Amino acid sequence: METRKHLAAEKKRCNSHNCAQAVVCTYCDLVGLPEQTALDIAGAYGTGMGNMEGTCGAVVGAGMIIGLATKDRNLSRARMAQLMTRFQERNGATRCRLLKGIDNGKVLRDCQDCVADASEFLEEIIG
């Protein structure tokens, strides 16, 4: 698969999508999900799961695509764990609050790069 991570990152950079939407909408065609449905389903996962600065929306969006691609709960969970581990190793966190440096001012990774990273790992997992 030719990488789409730059397309996903651009959706976030131009502020047309939140982090989850950027990932889900970039890959929705691969899993038969209409783009408007993808926008709607991922809409509540910006700013770390519902604006609560929890799990990074890009990671959540990648998990949505993994689930739709595998259609198997156990396989989806295993692949999601793999993606989260890779994301954690590269960025030092999976929580939006930590990635953005909300508490200490030390930004670990900006949102656009988180979207690109989650997309890169997603592509490796779903091939």
NORVENMO-V61561 format. One record per helix or strand. SS is the DSSP state (H for helix, E for strand). FROM is the first residue (numbers start at 1). TO is the last residue. Records with the same first field share a line. If there is no record, write none. Layout:
# NORVENMO-V61561
SS=FROM-TO / FROM-TO
This chain:
# NORVENMO-V61561
H=5-13 / 19-31 / 35-45 / 57-70 / 73-91 / 96-99 / 111-126
E=55-55 / 95-95
